Amino acid sequence: MKSSDQFTSFIYEGVAFKVFSALGGFSDPLKTPVFRFFDAHSNTHFYTATDNERLVWEQIHPTWINEGIAWYA
């Protein structure tokens, strides 16, 4: 790592987890879908892999756009 890097306080710890593409419209029962929501007001995303959390998020944040499955974990 170069000393001029803006992220010099970060330490590479290796792979945290693997993701699998959601492109192609296939679903794999052995993988967990990760849903992505977008808030245009704050220009931010929220991700969840929990069905209950997804349903609650939709109810309490009706202005956030559910963009569907972002990837599989």
N, C-alpha and C positions, 0 to 999 in steps of 0.2 A: 504494500500500500504506500502510495506517495504521501509525503508530509503535507502536500498542498491539497489533498483530498478534503472535501467539506465534511466528510463523515469519519474523521479520524478517531472519534470517540466510540465508534461501533466496532465490534469484534465479530468476525465471521465464525459462526458456530456450526456450519454445515447445513444439510437439508433438514428443514423442520417437518415437512410433509410433502406428499406428492399430490398433484392435481391432474385431472383427466378432462379433456375437452368436452364441452357440452354441444359442440357443433355436430351436425348430422342427425340430431333429434333422437338418438338412442338413449335408453336408460339401462343401467346395470343394477340389478337388485343387490349386488355386493358392494356398491359404492353409494355414498351419501351425496344427494344434491345440495349445492350451496346456492342460495338465492341472493340476488342483488337488488337493492332498492336505491333509487336516486332521488335526491332533493334538489330541485332546480334553484330554489331560493339560496341555499348555502353552497351549492355546487359540490355536494359530498355524496358518498355512497355508504350504505350499510349492508353488511353481509350476515347471513345466518344459515346454519345447517339444521336448525330445529324447526319442525313443522309448527309447533305451538307458538314459538317466538315469532315466526313468520305471520301467523294469523293475528296475534296480538298486535304486532307492529302495523299491520294493515289497518286495524281498527283504531289505534290511537294516533296514527300518522297518516290520515287519509290523503294528504297532498303529496306524499312520497310515491314515486312511480315504481311498481313492481316490474323489474326488467326480466324476471324469470330466472331460470337456472344459469348461473355464471360458469360453473364447472362442477365436476364431481370430485369428491375427496375419498 
